Amino acid sequence: MDGILAQFAPFVQETGIIHFYTFNAGNEIPDLNETFAGRGLIPARYRSCGNVAPGIRRRAFDLVK
């Protein structure tokens, strides 16, 4: 996941938004936020978009640069 952000974050203009979808467990959210911050991205909005497996949810993040 970090590789994807590393590839695309440089192409986003200041105040631009990346809509990022991922599949993970809820306890992984703090690590995701650290990864986003390391790329200069601020999670402006986060939402769950449904279960895909026991304990795993699809999540959408709106990340502002």
Buried (B, 14 or more C-beta within 10 A) or exposed (E): EEEEBEEEBEEBEEEEBBEBEBBBEEEBBEEBBEBBEEBBBEBEEBEEEEEEEEEEBBBEBBBBB
